[in-house]
Amino acid sequence: MQQFNLIDYINRQIGFSEKAFGHGVRTLGLCKHIRKELLEIEAAPHDLSEWIDVMILAIDGAWRAGYTPEQIAVALELKLNINKSREWPKGKEDEPIEHVRERAQIMGVVE
């Protein structure tokens, strides 16, 4: 099996998306679609295709907001590294788990 290339994938997705849905930012429509997909995930949490739908829509939103495939790939890796460096509390299974914020962050200085 050939190794997956995220940047190549995003370029192919952009080509499909522009042809199928046209140009434009489409932020509101994409957000509405993501909300719909989240309900489908709640109804069928083990359906991988529903999780993938959200990923595709998020990538679509990022490039439509002006980011290149390379910027999206770098941001994805950067965010993982940021999250790995954070402290994460134990959480309840059905509640969001957010990283522990430092005192300066709690006081509103920076996130």
RANOR-V921940 format. One record per pair of residues at least 24 apart in sequence whose C-alpha atoms are under 8 Angstrom apart, sorted by the first residue. I is the first residue (numbers start at 1). J is the second residue. Records with the same first field share a line. If there is no record, write none. Layout:
BEGIN
I: J  J
END
This chain:
BEGIN
6: 73
7: 69  70  73
10: 59  69
11: 69
13: 60
14: 60  63
17: 60
23: 64
24: 64
25: 61  64  65
26: 61  64
27: 61  65
30: 57  58  61
33: 57
34: 58
END
